[in-house]
C-alpha cells in the first residue's frame, strides 16, 4: 500500500469551519468546509474530512491523466462521479436524520398523528433525493443542514395543516435531531464506500476510472501536522503551539494566492480585518473590528432572516438597485428594527440592501485607512467576498479614495485563513526536518 503525508490548516469561524490540506511540496491537495457547531472537535473533523475527500478526487484526476485520459474526458468523468458521490453522502446523512427523529418520537411517545406526519415528511425527502442530485439540477447549498432543513420545513408545514398537528412540534423535532446528526463523524471507510457505490451508478464508465478509484481508495493518507486559526481558535482541540493568529494566517494565505498582495481585507462572519503585508506575506500592520458584528457576515445574516431570504440572495437583489438608501448605522442589534422602519417609509428592498452593503464597506474602508491605506495589490478575502454587491461597493470606494488599484478576489477566498494555517504547519515541518 502506498502512502501520502499531508498537512492541515483549520480556520474555525463563527459560521463556517474551513480546512485546507497540503502535500509535502506545499501544494494544495484539497479544501473542505462545514457549518461551525457547538462541538468544535467534530467541526474540525468534518471540515478536514471534506478536504481529504476533495484531495482524493484531485488524486483520481491526476491518476486518470497519468493513464492517458484527456482533459475534457477527465473533467466529465470527475463531475459525474462527484455528483453521484455527493448523492450517496447525502443519503447516508438523511438516513441518520430519519433514525434520530424516529428515536426521539419513540422516547417522547408522541401522538400517532405526529409520528405519521414526521414519517411522511421523511419518506418524501427520501423519494426526492434522486431528483435533488439529477444532472443539471441546482442546489442552493452544499451543507446537509441547509438542504435537508429547507425541504423538511416546507413539507412539515404542509403536513401540519393537513393532519392538524402543531407545526412548531415538527420543527422542534428537526432542530433537536440535526444537532445530533451534525455531530456524528463519518465512518472511516466512507470515501471508499461512497466512491464504489457512485462508480456502480455510472453507466459505461471506462475501466480507467475504476482503476484510478481503486488506486486512490487504497492510498494511506498520513497526517504530518495541523495548525488552527480563526475566530474560535482558542477553543480548537489543538496544542497551544499549533494555534496561529488569524491576522498572520490571512496575510500569508492571501500572499500565497496572490504573491503581489500588499493589502488584505477580510470580512468574515464575526469580524473584519484590514492587514498590510510585505513582499514575503509577513504582516507589517493591521486593524481589526472584533468587538461587534456590525458590518460583518453575521449582520448580513440577520438582514437575510428579516427579509426571509437566503444569504446568497442578498447580493443579487442589492445589485438591482437604482437609488441606494443612505444607511447611517450597521448595528446588528438594531438591524431588524431599522430595516422594518425603512420598509414602512416605502423604500424598496433592493435600495435598502444596496445602502446596507455600501455602509458595510464604508466601515471596512475606515479600518483600511487606519491600517495604512491601500497599496497595490489589494486582496479581498472571506465569505463576504462572494457577495457581488459588496464587491461592487468595494471597487467603487477604492477607486474614489485610492485611484485605480489591482483588486484580487479568488473563488476560494473563504479558505484564505485555512490556507495560511496549513502553510505555517508545512513550514514548521520543513524547519524541523532540516534541523
C-alpha positions, 0 to 999 in steps of 0.5 A: 500500500502506498502512502501520502503525508499531508498537512492541515490548516483549520480556520474555525469561524463563527459560521463556517469551519474551513480546512485546507490540506497540503502535500509535502511540496506545499501544494494544495491537495484539497479544501473542505468546509462545514457549518461551525457547531457547538462541538468544535472537535467534530467541526474540525473533523468534518471540515478536514474530512471534506478536504481529504475527500476533495484531495482524493478526487484531485488524486483520481484526476491526476491518476486518470491523466497519468493513464492517458485520459484527456482533459475534457474526458477527465473533467466529465468523468470527475463531475459525474462521479462527484455528483453521484458521490455527493448523492450517496453522502447525502443519503447516508446523512438523511438516513441518520436524520430519519433514525434520530427523529424516529428515536426521539418520537419513540422516547417522547411517545408522541401522538400517532398523528405526529409520528405519521406526519414526521414519517411522511415528511421523511419518506418524501425527502427520501423519494426526492433525493434522486431528483435533488442530485439529477444532472443539471439540477441546482442546489442552493447549498452544499451543507446537509443542514441547509438542504435537508432543513429547507425541504423538511420545513416546507413539507412539515408545514404542509403536513401540519395543516393537513393532519392538524398537528402543531407545526412548531412540534415538527420543527422542534423535532428537526432542530433537536435531531440535526444537532445530533446528526451534525455531530456524528463523524463519518465512518472511516471507510466512507470515501471508499464506500461512497466512491464504489457505490457512485462508480456502480451508478455510472453507466459505461464508465471506462475501466480507467476510472475504476482503476484510478478509484481503486488506486486512490481508495487504497492510498494511506493518507498520513497526517504530518501536522495541523495548525488552527486559526480563526475566530474560535481558535482558542477553543480548537482541540489543538496544542497551544503551539499549533494555534496561529493568529488569524491576522498572520494566517490571512496575510500569508494565505492571501500572499500565497494566492496572490504573491503581489498582495500588499493589502488584505481585507477580510470580512468574515462572519464575526469580524473584519480585518484590514492587514498590510503585508510585505513582499514575503506575506509577513504582516507589517500592520493591521486593524481589526473590528472584533468587538461587534458584528456590525458590518460583518457576515453575521449582520448580513445574516440577520438582514437575510432572516428579516427579509426571509431570504437566503444569504446568497440572495442578498447580493443579487437583489442589492445589485438591482438597485437604482437609488441606494438608501443612505444607511447611517448605522450597521448595528446588528442589534438594531438591524431588524428594527431599522430595516422594518422602519425603512420598509414602512417609509416605502423604500424598496428592498433592493435600495435598502440592501444596496445602502446596507452593503455600501455602509458595510464597506464604508466601515471596512474602508475606515479600518483600511485607512487606519491600517495604512491605506491601500497599496497595490495589490489589494486582496479581498478575502472571506465569505463576504467576498462572494457577495457581488454587491459588496464587491461592487461597493468595494471597487467603487470606494477604492477607486474614489479614495485610492485611484485605480488599484489591482483588486484580487478576489479568488473563488476560494477566498473563504479558505484564505485563513485555512490556507495560511494555517496549513502553510505555517504547519508545512513550514514548521515541518520543513524547519524541523526536518532540516534541523 
